[in-house]
Amino acid sequence: MNRVKIGEIVPLNSGDVRGMELSGDYLKMSGLVVTAVHPESIDISDSAIVFTYTVGGVRVTRSYSLETNGDGEITAFTAPDGTRTEVLRNG
């Protein structure tokens, strides 16, 4: 029998993320599929936005630091992984 790999299902256990990772050219699923974890709370200050989640029974936070100009407009933010993004405005 000749087998051809068309996708895979592997455990996803990376830090606070647990589940299954699916990949393939075509996936068909039925039933309830949860694709996102929604935050339980969002705290906003002048310098950060903090999202709080519960993942696998563990409380997890993700913080985005904010940079602002003299008018209080957000000019850049830094994601939890350290990636800094500048905010561009037209006009």
N, C-alpha and C positions, 0 to 999 in steps of 0.2 A: 504494500500500500504506500503510495506516494503522498506525503503530507505537505501542505503549503500553509505557511503562517500568514493569517489574514488579520491578526490582531492579538491583543493580550489583555489579561486582567491580572493585576499585581497588587499586593498590599501597599498601602500608602501610609507609612508611619514615620512622619518627619516632624520632629519636635512636638508641637501641640496639635498637629493635623493627623487624624487617623481615618482610615476608610479604605476604599478600593479605587485604583486608577484604571480606567478602561481606555483602550485605544484600538483603532481599527478603521477601515475604510467605510464600513457600514455598521451601525449599531441599532438594534431594535429592542425596545424595552416596553414593558407593560407594568401597570401598577403605579405606586407612588414613587416618584424619583425626586429626591431633595437635592438641589444643586447649589444651594447657598445657605450660609449661616447668617442670620440677621442679628445685628447688635441688640443687646438688652438695654444698653444705655449709650448715649453720646454726650460727652462733656466738651464744651467749647469755652476757650478762654482767649485772651488777646494773643497768646503765643502758641496755642496747640488745639488740635481736635483729637479727642481720645475716644475710641470705640471699645466697648466691653462686651465680650461674648462668653458663652459657656460651650466648650468643645469637649465632648467625651467626659462630661462631669467636672471639667477643670475650668476655672475662671481665667480668661485670657484677655489682655488688653493690647490694642494697637494704637500707637500715637503718631500723629502727623504734626511736626512742628511748622509754625507759620512765620514768615517774614513779611513785614508790612512797611509801607512808606509813611511819610509824614501825614498823609490824609487818612491813614488807617486802612488803605486798600491792600489786599494781599498781593505781594509781588513774587513770592516763591514759597514752596513748601517742601519739606523733606519727609519721605515715606519711611516706614519702620525699617526697611532694608538699607537705609542711608542714601537712597537716590534722591537727589535734589532736582526739582522741576521749577523753572521760572514761569510766571504767569504773564502772558502777552496780551495786550489790549489793542484793539483797532480804534484809532481816532483819538 
